[in-house]
């Protein structure tokens, strides 16, 4: 009797797409959404590739900051 119910439930899960999506969401979906939000937060704070950030001289007279070095570069076309 129990085997019969398990078989019917398995068939419903396998062949009815809305039920399958719901079961997938219960098992995996919430964790997946949580991980995607974490990754989005981490990537949101990081700079994109190719972005340039220029550090300005720190405010205050007590700084030992003497400026940066000159870096040669080639213009790429």
ABEGO torsion letter per residue (X at the ends): XAAAAAAAAAAAAAABAAAAAAAAAAAAAAAAAAAAAAAAAAAAABBBBGBBBBBBBBBEAABABAEBBBBBBBBBX
